[in-house]
Amino acid sequence: MKILVCISKTPDTTSKIAFKDGNTKFEEAGVQWIINPYDEWYALVRAIELKEKDPITVLHLITVGGADCDPIIRKALALGGDEAIRVNAVNADSYFIAAQIAEIARQGGYDIIFTGKETIDYNGSSIGGIVSEL
């Protein structure tokens, strides 16, 4: 079985959050980034459990973002991912991100795609549904 797990970076829940420019922009300086917990616990861990039951299973990870996503990719690989794909693009909106993931999924011939149920930063939950439609 070939599995694709979508992961995203979010501010650590213990990070002190600040805004700049009249409270219109998120201040990223000093923020610790983690794998979105719903991606880690609802998607990645479940995929790892499937892989442990069937050693022939291949587990690929995907994220859309810049090089600042590399630490979460390394962590996900350390947890049990076999390979990782980082689509080097600016996260414009949910549809753009989902379209990038859907294209990679089509090219890769994956049997199943796992996503978290939502993100903890914006409480977005549209990626899984959009990817499944595309």
N, C-alpha and C positions, 0 to 999 in steps of 0.2 A: 504494500500500500504506500502511496505517496501523499504526504500531508503537507499542507502549507499553513503556517501559523502567522497571523498578522499581529505585530506588536507596535506599540507607540511609546514615546517618551512623555512623561508627565512630571511635574514638580513633586518632589518627595512630600508626603503628607505632613512631615515635620518641618518643612522649610518655612521660613518667614517670608511671606508674600508682600511685595510692595509694587506700587504703580508710579509712573512718571508722566511727564507732559500733561499735567492737569488731570491726572487719574485716567488717562486714555490709553496708556501703553503699559504692558506688563514689564516689570524690571527683572531681567534675567540674571543680572549680576549676583553672584553669591548663592544662587539657587542650586540645590542638589537635584539631579534628575534620576528618575527610576523608570523601570518598565511599568506601564500602566497596570495597576494591580489586577484589574479585571482581565486584561490580556494575559497576564502571568498565571492567574489562578483558574480562570474559566477556559482559557484556550491552551496555553503552553503546557501546563501541568496535565491536562486531560490528554493532549496529544502525546506527551511523554509516557503516560500510562498505557496508551495503545501501543506505542513503540516497544515498551517493555514486554507486552504480551505477545508481540509478533516481531522478532528481531530483524526480519526482512524489511520492515517498515522504514521508510526514509522520511525524515522530518526537516523541512526547510522553513526558514523564518523570512519574513519580509517586513520592511518598514519603509515609509516614504519620508525623506528628510535629508538634511545635510550630514556632514561629518560629525556633528555634535550628537548624532544618534549612535555612533560607534560603541560607546560604553554599554548601552543597553543591549546591543547586538552581541557583544562579547559575553555579557552575563547570560543571555538566553542560550548561546552556544554552550557555555559552561554547564548550564542546567540540563542540557540534553539535545539541543538542536544539532543537526548534521551539517547544514550549510545555511548561509544567510545571504539575502539579497537586500541591498539598500538602494532604493530608487532615489537618485540624487536630484531632488526637486524641492521647491518651496511648497509647504503645505498651504495651498490656496484655499480650498474648501473641501467639504466631504466628498462631493461628486468627483473632483479632480483626483483625490487620493484613491477613491474606490476604482476609478477608471484605470489608474496605474496598476493597482493590485490585480484587477480583473484581466488586464492584458498579460501580465506575467503568469497568472494562473492558467490562462488559455495556452500560452506557449509551453508551460511546464507539464501539462497533462496531469494535474493533481486529482486525486480521488476524492479528497475532502479538504475544505478550507475552514480553519477555526478562527474566530474573532472573539474578542471580549464582548461582554454585554453592553458596555458603555465606557466612556473615558471619565476619569475623576476630575480632570481640569475643566472641561466645558460640559460635562454630562451628555456628550454626544453619543448617539447610539445608531447612527445611520449607515456606517460603513458596511457592516455585514449584509444588511438588506440590499444596499445598492450593488455590492459586488455580486450577490446572488442573482440579481436581475440582469446585470451586464453579462 
